[in-house]
Amino acid sequence: MKSCFYCAVFALLLVGCTDNGKHADNLQTGIWRATIDIQGHELPFGLEILKDKSGSYDFVIRNADERLLLDEVSIEGDSLNATLHIFDANIKAKIDGDELRGYFVKNYDPGYKHVFKAHFGQTHRFTAEDNLNPISFAGKYAVTFLSKSDTTTSVGIFEQTGDSVTGTFLTPTGDYRFLQGDIVGDTMHLSAFDGNHAYLFTAYKTSDSTLAGEYLSGKAGHEIWTAIKNDHAKLPAAESLTFLKEGYDKIEFSFPDINGKKISLADEKYKNKVVILQMSGSWCPNCMDETKFLSPWYNENKDRGVEIIGLAYERKDDFTYASERVKKMISKMDIRYDYVIAGTNDKEKAATTLPMLNKVVAFPTTIFIGKDGKVKKIHTGFSGPGTGVYYHQFIQDFNETVNELLLEKSTSMNN
């Protein structure tokens, strides 16, 4: 049964947040089914509410195998306010017995406000009814997304157990992370909510090997998509999309760090070292996934002669706002490498901050610089843990690239 399947995968996480509530006992602990209304459609995700001996609460957002801990939850009377991880966003809701009712808001966008609801004890995603003879959508697909202004080639990978489905889409700029859903009738439904982005996918079969579907995101994002089953589907090489313009072999910049001190690749700290530039932003879930890899990797490898500099492109062209967002990300994710404020998340404007690049296609973009100060490789996008084997392939390629660069001899060109 579907309910038994979901109950079997529930796992408790550590707790430890601040609770300012006067009537916190009104909030039920355990599994909730949460929904956000986007464009008139219900987008579901799993929510777990935990409480420690001191009475403090944590929320855990659940999408397939992902567990996203929210450890800043305050309760006052029958009102709760949950900060959504590193993002400048909140869930604000009223507690009414076994229900929560309120809104998902993005604080940097006054017009961004979606109805949020949650019901205690419900474990299903889209439907509680079992589909005893579900159509199979499992497999690997060559996917095309069509919007009013763009066409994107992607790869879809779906795994199915009974009528329950998990999977993701890989695109040239990143992946759609941990999608989870159900087969309802003849239609596959998938959703994900990562604290900042809300994704809703549907699809039906047009033949044994082809799909047609719809994709909704946020306030107005809407695309249609088609897919052909293809075990050999692949994306363009991630190293072919962003590159140095003719006549350049290095990257130069001078950006302030989170405290306003200027940082440059010419600084003594980076001379004769392999340097990795991470173009990212605290608002970006794919960047969050890459940082979860880079942060412990740096701690284990920094003594080998390698440095990482995070280049933050934030939502507002305001140093104080941007530095506060990055400081929070650094604290939450235990980042011990340098971070600078490079600009805003507008890709065209971001490209002007590094004019030697042909363009900025995606956040994150990872740039590998050798001991001689020259750019050796530029990797666009990121395939995160939700992509399975693709994520492990990225890690292997990343380590091989760094190991090769570390073997190169230093030259006076970087002095």
Secondary structure as UniProt FT lines:
FT   HELIX           2..9
FT   HELIX           24..26
FT   STRAND          30..38
FT   TURN            39..40
FT   STRAND          41..51
FT   TURN            53..54
FT   STRAND          57..63
FT   TURN            64..65
FT   STRAND          66..70
FT   STRAND          73..76
FT   TURN            77..78
FT   STRAND          79..83
FT   TURN            85..86
FT   STRAND          89..96
FT   TURN            97..98
FT   STRAND          99..106
FT   TURN            107..108
FT   TURN            110..111
FT   STRAND          113..120
FT   STRAND          139..146
FT   STRAND          151..161
FT   TURN            162..163
FT   STRAND          164..171
FT   TURN            172..173
FT   STRAND          174..175
FT   STRAND          179..184
FT   TURN            185..186
FT   STRAND          187..193
FT   STRAND          198..205
FT   STRAND          210..217
FT   TURN            218..220
FT   STRAND          221..229
FT   TURN            231..232
FT   TURN            238..239
FT   TURN            246..247
FT   STRAND          254..257
FT   TURN            258..259
FT   STRAND          262..264
FT   TURN            265..266
FT   HELIX           268..270
FT   TURN            271..272
FT   STRAND          274..280
FT   TURN            282..283
FT   HELIX           285..301
FT   HELIX           302..304
FT   STRAND          306..314
FT   HELIX           319..333
FT   STRAND          338..344
FT   HELIX           347..353
FT   TURN            355..356
FT   STRAND          365..369
FT   TURN            371..372
FT   STRAND          375..380
FT   HELIX           385..387
FT   HELIX           389..407
FT   HELIX           412..414
//
